[in-house]
Amino acid sequence: MTLDDIFPAFGVEIWGGPLRLRGLGTEDIPAVTEVAVRGIHGPDFLPFLYPWSEAAPDELPIGAARFYWDSFASFTPQRWHLNLVARWEDQVVGVQDVFARTDFRKRLIHFTARGTRS
């Protein structure tokens, strides 16, 4: 049995040309955190609702790890957060995520992109 068998979100794969998205696992956290520490957006542009990317470089890695571990631990059919590590020609360039929280009264699906700035 593998982790993909236990937690199928780890095995999700989407690819096209040189871009490959795969379910982010614990082994990917150091690489995606390095990308974030190097900077993913300009100083006058904040593409996120919560300013997590503006954390101090020495605080960002543990914050990112906690965020991903919480996403894994709280993943249910009613509340899920799928994080996909993005690789361009096998180099980690960021994370793409999608999440949903559902109940009988409302449905919310949110897409965000995290990656290197151009």
N, C-alpha and C positions, 0 to 999 in steps of 0.2 A: 504494500500500500504506500502511496506517495502523498505529499501534502496536497497535490492537485486533486487526488481522489477524495481527500477529507474536506478540502475547501476549494471547490471548483473555480472560484474567482481567480485563484492563482494561475490557472491554466488558460484563461481567456487570451486569445491572440487575434490581432488585427494587423494586416500588413498591406502595403502597396508600394511598389518600387523599393527605394532604399529606406523607407520609413516602416518601422515595426513597433507595434504597441503590444505589451504583454502584461498580464496581471502582476502588479508590483508585489514582491515578496520581501521578507526581512533582509535577505542578502542584497537587495537593491538599495536599501536605505542609505548606506554610505555614499554610493555613486550619485544618487539624486540629490543628496544633501550637499555634496561638493559643488554641483551645478548651481544650487541656490546660493551658497556662500559666495561664489564668484560673481553673482549678480544676474538678475533675470529681467530687469526693467530699468529704465532711466530714473534719475532722481526726481523728476517732475511728473512722473506717471505711475499711478498705483492701480494695477488692473484687478485687484482683489477686494472683496468686501471687508475682509479682516486684514490688517497690515502685517501679516506673519513674515513677509519677505523683508521687512525693515528691522527685524530682530538683529541684535549684535551677532557678529560672526561666531563668537564663542557660545552663544545661547541658541542659535538657530538649529544646530544638529540635534540636540536633545528635544527641542520643541517639535521638530519634524518627526523624529522617531516616535514620540508620544502620540502625535497625530495619526501616523500610520498604524501603530499598534491599536489605538482606539478604534480606527476604522475596521481593522480585522476583527477585534473582539465584539463589536456591536453590530456586525453584519447579520441582518435578518431579512426575511421577505418583506417585512413592513418598513424597515429602515436599513437601506444599504448604501454603501459608498465604495464604488469600484475605482481603485487607483491603478492606472496603467503606466508602466515605465516606457518612455519614448526613446527609441534608439534610431539614429540616422546613420546608416552604413555601419551598424554595430557599435556606435559610440553613444553613450547615454547623453541625451540632450534635455531631458526634462520629464515631466509627468503630465498626463492627461487624465482627468477624472470625471466621473459622472456619479450623481447620487440621487436617491429618491426617498421620500418619506410618504407613506400612503396611509390613509384611513378612509372611512366611508364618506367623510365630508369634503376632503380635499386631496389633491395629488400635486406634488411638486417634483419636477426633475430639473436639475441644475447642471450645466456643463461649464467647466473652466479649463483653461490651458495654462500650463506652467512650462517654461523652457528658457532657452537662452535668448537674450535680446539680440536683435539684428542691427 
